[in-house]
Amino acid sequence: MQVDTGSGVYLGLISGTSADGIDAVLVRFAQGDQARAALHVELILGRTFNYPATLRAQTLLLSQQADPVLSLDALGALDTQLGQEFAAAANALIAESAIERSDILAIGSHGQTLRHRPRGEFPFSLQLGDANVIAERTGVTAVADFRRRDIAAGGQGAPLLPIVHAALLRDADEVRAVLNLGGIGNLTLLPKTGAIAGFDTGPANGLMDAWCERHRGAPFDADGTFARSGKIDAALLQQLLNDTYFSLPPPKSTGRDHFNLDWLDKCLDSTARALEDVQATLCELSAISIANALRSAQPDTQRVLVCGGGVHNGFLLDRLRAHLPQMHIESTAAHGIDPDFIEAIAFAWLARESIAGRPGNLPEVTGARGLRVLGAIYSA
């Protein structure tokens, strides 16, 4: 059954594959705006809240280990702890804003992905951050677990943002692509007319962040300075590009449980390499795999709109421009959309659609058998 959610305030929460913090937004959608073709959104307030260092380290370790050892008690405790952090982020955002808690219709929480395995005999995607805790500690209805219904319907459960990218950034006079540079890169393809497409390209920031943290003690490579100081190792780059994921046709999605330091270490043979050369090569891997995917899937792209943490990595953007000289590459900020908060905005929108009983997936993107209402609702 569909209900009219009207124009109201929604709160979106997400911690991406980089696990570098919880992005939180308060947004207002236009009255009666139920069409997928266009979306009008007001970003009331957006903030990023860092995880406690020990929690971030534990989360990253579990998300990157091939076979992590974790007791059921520890897993349950982590789910609750992450739920508390998401609730604290929501409460802090509300406290900073001028919005009354009672005016917030719902919180859309993506949670923290630990595993994303949409292929195989028993496909699944696992996000932690107990929404019961979020609803209880905020006093606001929470919507969570957005990916698994799409997977149950035969889809990848990802990417989920293309429907929002299209509603916010499509242009009938220009062929566009939206590039989200999180831990993993994903593309939304926006032709002037016709079907939208989208898929994960492979690594974006995740491998660079992990290598930088391992050898520099910094959680990310600020502006790509570390990578810029090195030289691309052509042999290593080719070995990395030989991974079968890059040649898979869409629909496809991946995560840090595939592209991680263990994966990289297996490709690093006994050849002595400067640390900065590896970083430069990882940056080139992200740039060239994205460029190859875009040229293959939508070669007539005129404009690439970039969002996510990688928008702040000047060297990565330079390498993308070098590989895609015929395309204009710029931040979504040039079109009025904050590149740091577009994902959180999307999950606020998905919460609205779930409560209204409207589908939130694009089967042509995820590969699901049809439109599905996404998310489970946890009443306040």
N, C-alpha and C positions, 0 to 999 in steps of 0.2 A: 504494500500500500504506500502511495506517495503522500507526503504532507508538505504544506507550503512553509518553507523555512524563512521566507521573506528576506528583508534586509536586516541583517544582524551582525554582531561582532563574533568572530571566531578566532581561536588561538591555535597556531600550528607549532609543532615541535618535531625536530629531527636531529639525530646525530648520524652523520654519514659514515662512509666506509673508512674515512681517515680518523674517526673517533677523536677529533680535536676539540670537541665541545658540543653543547646543545644549542642549536639555533632555535630561537623562539620569536614568534611574531604575533601581534594582534592586528587583525585585518577586518575590514568591512566590505562586503560585497554589495553590488547595486541591487536595489529593490526589484524583485521579480526577475532577476537575471538567471534564467534557467537554461539558456541555450548554450550548446557546446561551441557554437561558431564564434562567440565573442564573450569576453569577460572583463568587467570593470571592477577594479579592486583598489581600495585605499589602504595603504600600509600605515597603520596608526603608530606602531612602535615595533622595532626589531632589535634584538640583542643576542649576543652569543655568550653562553655561560660555560666556563671551563669545568671539566671533570676534575675531581681530586686526582693528584698524580698517580697514586697507587691504583685507583680504580681504572684510570685510562691505561696504565701499563698492563693490568690484568686483562682488560677487554681486548687490547691489541694482541696480546699473546695468544689468547684463545681464538681470535678471529683469523690468525695467520698460521697456527699450527695445523699440520696435516691431520694428526690424530691426538688432539689434546686430552689430557687426563684430568677429569673433573668429576668429583662425586656428585650424586644427585642433590645432596644437601648444599654443596657449594653452588651448584647451578641455580637452585631455588633461591638461595640467599642473594646471588648476583642479580637475579630477576627483580627481586624486591629492592635491592640497593639502587639499581638503575631506575626503577620506578620512582623511588624517593628523589633522585636527582632530577628527573624530568618534572616531577611535581614542584620541586623547589624552584626550578627555572620558571615554570608557569606562574607561581606565586610571586616571584621577584618581579617578573614582567608586569603583572597586574598591579602590584604595589607602586611601581614606577609610573604607571600610566594614570590617566584621569578616568579610566573606564571602570564602571561599577561591575563587580563580579556577577551580579544578577543579570547584567546585560549580555554576558557571554553565552552564546547558545551551545557551544561545544568546543572541546579541545580535540584536535586531530594529532595523534602521536604516532610517528613512524616507529619509534623505538630504536634500539641499537642492534644492527645486524651482526650475528655471530657466524652464521652459515647461510649460503645461498646455493642450493643444489637443485635447480629446476629440471635437470635431466636425470635419466636413470629409471630403474624399476619403481622406486619409491621417492619421487621428487618432493622437495620441501624447501621452505625458507624459514629461518629462525631469527626472530627479532625479540630481544629482551627489553624489559622496562614495563613492569606490571601495571596495566591500565586501571586495575582495581585500586591500586595505591594512588594513582594520579587522581581519579575521581574522588576518592575518600579525602585526600589531603588538600584538594583545591575546592571541593564543593561544586565542581562543574562536571557535566556529563563528558566523558571521554570516549573517543572512538580510536580503535587501534587494530592491529593485525590486518593490514590492508592487502598483503600480497598472497596469502594462502588460498583465498577463494579463486583467484585467477589461475593459480597452479592446479587447484582441484579440477578446474574446467579445461585442463590441458595446456594452459599458458605458461609463460616464463615467470609470471608475477612481477615482471620488470621489462623495460622501464615504465613507470607509471606517470612520469611527468609530461610526456608528449601532448596529452590532451590539454593540459594547462598551458604549455608552451604555445600551442596553436591558438588557443583562445586569447592569449595575451599579445602574441607577437607575429601572427600570420599577416601577410600583406598580399592583396590580390594583384599588385603590380610588380612584385619582385619574388624571385625564388630564394628562399631563405633556409638556413639550418640553424638550430639552437644547439650549442655545444656546452654541456655541463661538465666542468672539470673538477670532479671530486676526487676521492681516492681512486675510483674507476671513472673512465670517461663514457659519456653516452651522448648520442646524437638524436635530435628530432629533425626530420626532413619535412619542410613545409613548401611544397610546390604552390604555385599561384592558385590552382584549383585541384580538386581531386583528393585522393586518399593521403592521409598523413602516415609517415613511417618513422620508426625509431628503433634503436638497439644500442647495447653497450659495445664500445669499441675495444676495450681492454684497459690497461693501466693509464691513469692520468697522473695524479699526485702520489698515489699510495706507495709505489716502489721508491720514488725519489725521497719521500718523507722518511721511509723506513731506513734507507741507506744513510741519509743525513743524520738521523737520530742515532744510528749505530756508531757512526764514525765521527760525528761532530757534537753529539749530545744536544742537538737542536731538533725540535719536533718537525720543522720544515725548512726548506731551502729558500730563505727570504729573497724574493725577486729573482730567483735562479742564479744567485751569485756564485754558489759552489759549483753548479753545473757549467756556468759561463767560463770558469777558470780552467776547465779541463778540455780534453780533445776527445772526439767521438772515436770509439774503437769499432772499426767497420766489421771485424770478424765477430766480435761479441754481439754487436747489433744484429747481424744476420742470424746468429744462433738464437737470439731471443725472438726474432720475428718468425722463426720456424715453428713456433708453437701452433698447434692445430687450431686453437681458438680463432686466430686471425683469419683463417680461411673458411670458417663456418658461415653458412648463409643465415640471415635473419629469418625468423625471430631468434635472438640470442641475448643472453645476459650472463654476467660473471661477477666475481667478487674477490676480496683479498684472501679468501681461502684457496684461490687458485694462483693469483699473481701476488706472491709474497716473497720474503727473503729466502725461504727454503727453495722456492722455485728458481730464484736468481742464483743462489749458491750452487745449485746443480749445474748451472751454465758457466760458472766461473771455474775454469780449469786451473792448472798449476802455473799458468802464465802470470808473471808479475804485472800488475796494473796499478797505476796511480789511482787513489781514491776519487780524485776529481774527474778522472777520465771515465770511471764507472758512472759517476753521477751525470756527466754530460751524455753518456750513451743511454742512460735511462730516460733522460729528457728527450733525446732524439727518438727513442722507442715510442714514447707517448705521442710525440708530434707526427712521426711518419705513419704510425698505425692509424691514427685519427684521419690524417690526410688521405691515406690509401682508401680507408673505408668511405670517406665522403666522396672522393672522386669516382669510386665504383658505384655507389648507391645513388648519387645525385650530382652528376658532373656539371650540370648547368647552374649550380648554386651561385648566386650573386653576392649574398651577404651572410656571414657567419656571426651569430650573436652569442657571446660567451658569458657564462655564469659559473658560479662555484668558486672554491678557493683558488683554483689555478688561474683565475683572471688577474690575480696579483703577482703572478710569476712572469715577469717581463721577458725572460729568456725563452720560456716555453711558447709564449705568444710570438716572439720573433721567429722561432723555428717553424711554427705553424704558418706564418706569413711567407716564409721562404719556400715551403712546400706547396702553398696554395696562393701563388701570386695573383691569380685571376679573380680571387674572391676578396671582398672587403671584410676584414675581421675586426670586430669591436665589441665592447662590453654591452650587456643588456641595459646598463645605466643610461646609455645614449637614447634609449627608448622608454625611459621612465621606470624601469624595473630594477630594483637593487639586486645586483648579482649575488650577494651573499645570502639573500633570504628568499630566493625564488622557490627553493625546495620546501621550506617551511610554509610558505604561502600555499603551495600545492597541497600539502597535507591538511591545512585548514579547509581548503576547498573540498578535498575528498571527504572530510568529516561532514561538511554541509550536505554533500550528495548522498552520503550513507544515511544520514538522519532523514533526508527527504525521500529515501527509497529509490534513488536514481543510480544508474550504473556509473562506475568510475573508471572502467578500463577501456582500452581500445583493442579489440581482438586482432585487428590487422597489425598491431604493434607487438602484442604479447604472444599471439598465437592461440589464445583461448578459443573455445568453441563458440563463444558468443558474449554479448554484454552481460556483466555481472555487477551487482551491488557489492562493493568492497567494504570490509571493516566490520568489526564487532562493537556494539554499543554498550558502554558501561555507565548506567545512569547515576547521576549525582545522588 
